């Protein structure tokens, strides 16, 4: 082999070696870019998996509101109330739970607009939810006209969703005139007769009043006391 050929082979080897070194050195960069592209392609645009919706809550009750991203891959999640960021410590009656759900107790001051914000890199999405207090009330159980044997027990039921107070009247007279706490008493909303007497006959009215002092609702029932003379003979 002559000297010129040897030199040519050495030059080729050097060029080849340099190419492979620089080529392989760039492979990780290419791989990283491809991986980044793959992740972006698999992740897709930031979107809601669980989008919160408006809620109506009864006074004193609690409402739980969820908010999450489509694939859960987010860098930060925040809740705002009327554009004020909710941050710990949560000492009142509005809480952001460890799973990022929002827990709100039904009070007048907690009502209003809440905003869920999700962030991933430079992408940000947000949505508003309104929480309102239910002030309209409705009966769950109401009394009905009854005929009761003298001396027997009887209950006039009365309960209403959203009611803060339930009171009774008899023939238009306040409860103090007929509820003695012994023979006739009120248990929660129910009117209880432990032993019916003739003086208990009359028209009873159950009045349910909402927490905000709004419009009350009423239910009426007539109590008749029966004296079965035949059973006493």
URPE-V601231 format. One line per field, one symbol per residue. ss: DSSP state (H for helix, E for strand, - for the rest). burial: I if it has 16 or more other ideal C-beta (glycine too) atoms within 10 Angstrom, else O. A space follows every 10 residues. Layout:
ss = ???
burial = ???
This chain:
ss = --HHHHHHHH HHHHHHHHHH HHHHHHHHHH HHHHHHHHHH HHH----EEE ----EEEE-- -EEEE--EE- -----EEEEE E--EE----- ---EEE---- -EEEE--HHH -EEEEEEEEE --EEEEEEEE EEEE---EEE E----EEEE- ---EEE--EE E-EEEEEEEE --EEHHH--- ---EEEE--E EEE----HHH -EEEEEEEEE ------EEEE EEEEEE--HH HH-
burial = OOOOOOOOOO OOOOOOOOOO OOOOOOOOOO OOOOOOOOOO OOOOOIOOOO OIOOIOIIIO OOIOIOIIIO OOOIOOIIIO IOOOOIOOOO OOOIIIOOOI IIOIIIOOOI OOOIIIIIII OOOOIOOOIO IOIIIOIOIO OIIOOIOIOO OOOIOIIIOI OIIOOIOIII OOOOOOOIIO OOIIOIOOII IIIOOIOOOI IIOIIIIIII IOOOOOIOIO IOIOIOOOOO OOO
